[in-house]
Structures are given as structure tokens and as C-alpha cells.
Amino acid sequence: MTNLDVAGEPAPHHDSTTAWRELLDTLGGLDRTFLDGDRAVTDDRHIADGYRMLATTLGVAFDTYLFAEPSRPVWVELNTPFRRDRRWGGDNTDAYYLMCPVDPKRRYRISGNKGDSVYFSVTAYNEPSPGAWSDRVVALIRDDDLDIDADGNFSFDYGPTDDGVVLVTRDYQADPLIGRPVSWQIEALDEPDPIRHGDAGTAAALRASAAWLRTMFAIVPLAVGVRVDDAHQLGHEISQVANEFADPYQVPDANFGWSARDACYAYGSFVLEDDEALVVTHRPPTCRFWNLVVWNQFMAGITDARTSVNGSSAVPNSDGSVTVVISRGMTGHPNSITTVDYPRGNLACRWFLADAVPARPDVHLVKTVDAPTAVT
């Protein structure tokens, strides 16, 4: 007698077939996170963004779990200022992130050239279970930990560790349009494993990919406006009131996802009419790098228009504070950035290697015609 599955079809003989169908079922239901319920998005651009985010994060999941060969390491683009299929999870217009799954029992050599980076690092993260997002930073190697020669070259060895299973690089640029990104290389110092793509391993990788996707869409779309009933503790701390920032905070060793331990973050949201603007003022602490970025509700950069400002591009006020004007178009202020006509979305501030956790940015909602056009 032929075994049948729940749909009345012949049951698959291979676990990878079952896992593939489970992944398709996961993908088929994830759009409900942004179409239905109290997290449903309200405009057609965000609906389109939701489907694009499904495709983007599926690609990242496959790179991380299905196609990775930890004994033959390869850096994979995770976030970049220019690839539209790699804008997700808190990307920004100033940074390049690369990712490489590794075997915690192995030894690796990482090398490269710093280019024009103003800050770069490699962070190792754990994985509590297959496909589960990291909850701990295993190791952090920053540029100021390295011997960098006069030509900008560096090299260091990594591993073995207890449970570091993925490496993430960060490379922040003062101006990514003209700056040379860090060049990264990685090689395994032990003999590689034979490549055998069997049924069990493929099934496990597909199930890990599905688990990773489910967690991503437990976080996004992010809250905008008042959400007094938002009880989940995943991801970053978003203000529950539109047109405000939450208090800045330092990422601890016990983190969630691939956050940067040596960064402080502050997150908020915007809801703007055509004729409104946000005037955001903060006093940057002494730090290596900071920026303020506009996101859609999926923690993704929106466009190549000017949607961010950083510590190199911003024009400060005479007292050292920085004022940024955010509106649906562009204004005459030197630190003007745009939501690219998105009426609602999210805002992110980050400060790397700050000497203190910054004060919360001050935000005022004004009519665009009343927004400042010059620094003070």
C-alpha cells in the first residue's frame, strides 16, 4: 500500500523532499505577518517591500545554511550600500558586511587590506540550535586589535572556539561612493572535509533555513506609532511612539542576532504627512563612527537617494550638536535626508566605540516650511 501525505499525495521517500516542502509551506505563510493582524502594513510600497524581503532573506538563509562549506570558507556579501538584494536586517548606506559560516573546531587565517575604512571588525557568533539566531557574541576582533602595516595590510588567526559558527565583518566608510572597502580573505588551516551533499544534510540545511526565516519575520515589519500591546522581545528596542526615539543602549555580549557589541543604538519611527518634517538633534559622543538612517518597516535601506547622514558628512551646529531634518522630500538644510515619500517607516542611530552611551536624540515634528534651513 502506498503511503499518502496529509494532502493525499504519495509520501516522499527522501527527507530532503519533505524538508523542501516544509520550506515552501513556511514561505507560503510568512506574508501573513505583513498582510494581516496588528502588524499589517498600510501602503502598497510596504507590501511590495515585504515580498522583496522574503526573497532577500531566503537568499541569505541559503548562503548561511544550504550552500556554506565551513571547511572551504568563502566570504559572502551580507549587507552592502549598493546591492538591492542585500538590504535587510538593519543595513545602512555607509557600511559593507560580509558573512562566512565556519566550523568552531577548525583554524582559520583572516587577512586583508583596510582600504579607506574608518572602522572595521570581525565578530564571531554562536547558534543555539540549527537555524536559531545567535544569542551570544563569541569573539570580537577590531581594527585596533590588529597589527596593520604602512600599506594597510593585516593578518590574524582565528579558532578553534567553543561555539562560534558564523563570522560577520563590518566595514564603515566615511563616504562609500569614493571610499575603498576593506578587502577580506579567509583560508582554512586544516584539511577540508570531502564535499558530500547527501539527503540528511540537505534536509537539515533546508529546515535551518526555514527556522531562520521564521525568526526574521517574527521581528519584521517593525512597529510604527503607538503599539502598547507589542510584547515580543526579539531584535532592537523600538520606541512605541511615532516620531520619537527610544533611549540609546549598548549591545551586551548576550545579544540577539548579529548585532555589534561595540556599538550603541537608538531606534524610532516616523509618520509624516506631505507637509511635515522631523527635526532631530543630538550631541554625538566621542566615537569612531556614527550615522542616522531611514529604513522601511523591514529594517531595510530604501533607495540610493540621501537617506542617511554620518559623522563625516554631517555639518555640526556651533555647539557641537548635529541637527538633521527628515521629510518626505528634500529640504534646504545641509543635513536634510528623505524618506523618499514613504509616509511611515523607521529610523536608526548608531555610534561605534562611543566613550559613553549617548543621550536620546531630541525630535520635533514641524511643518516643512518651518523646518530650519541652516545650522545654528
HELIX and SHEET records of a PDB file:
HELIX    1   1 ASP A   15  LEU A   30  1                                  16    
HELIX    2   2 ARG A   32  LEU A   35  1                                   4    
HELIX    3   3 GLY A   37  ARG A   39  5                                   3    
HELIX    4   4 ASP A   44  ALA A   61  1                                  18    
HELIX    5   5 PHE A   62  LEU A   66  3                                   5    
HELIX    6   6 ARG A   84  ARG A   86  5                                   3    
HELIX    7   7 ASP A  143  ASP A  145  5                                   3    
HELIX    8   8 ASP A  199  ILE A  219  1                                  21    
HELIX    9   9 THR A  368  ASP A  370  5                                   3    
SHEET    1   A 5 VAL A  76  ASN A  79  0                                        
SHEET    2   A 5 ALA A  95  PRO A 101 -1                                        
SHEET    3   A 5 VAL A 166  GLN A 173 -1                                        
SHEET    4   A 5 SER A 117  TYR A 125 -1                                        
SHEET    5   A 5 VAL A 137  ARG A 142 -1                                        
SHEET    1   B 3 ASN A 153  TYR A 158  0                                        
SHEET    2   B 3 TYR A 108  ASN A 113 -1                                        
SHEET    3   B 3 SER A 183  ALA A 188 -1                                        
SHEET    1   C 3 GLU A 244  PHE A 245  0                                        
SHEET    2   C 3 ALA A 263  VAL A 271 -1                                        
SHEET    3   C 3 TYR A 249  GLN A 250 -1                                        
SHEET    1   D 5 GLU A 244  PHE A 245  0                                        
SHEET    2   D 5 ALA A 263  VAL A 271 -1                                        
SHEET    3   D 5 ARG A 344  PHE A 352 -1                                        
SHEET    4   D 5 PHE A 289  TRP A 295 -1                                        
SHEET    5   D 5 SER A 308  ASN A 310 -1                                        
SHEET    1   E 4 SER A 336  THR A 338  0                                        
SHEET    2   E 4 VAL A 322  SER A 327  1                                        
SHEET    3   E 4 GLU A 276  HIS A 282 -1                                        
SHEET    4   E 4 ASP A 362  LYS A 367 -1                                        
END                                                                             
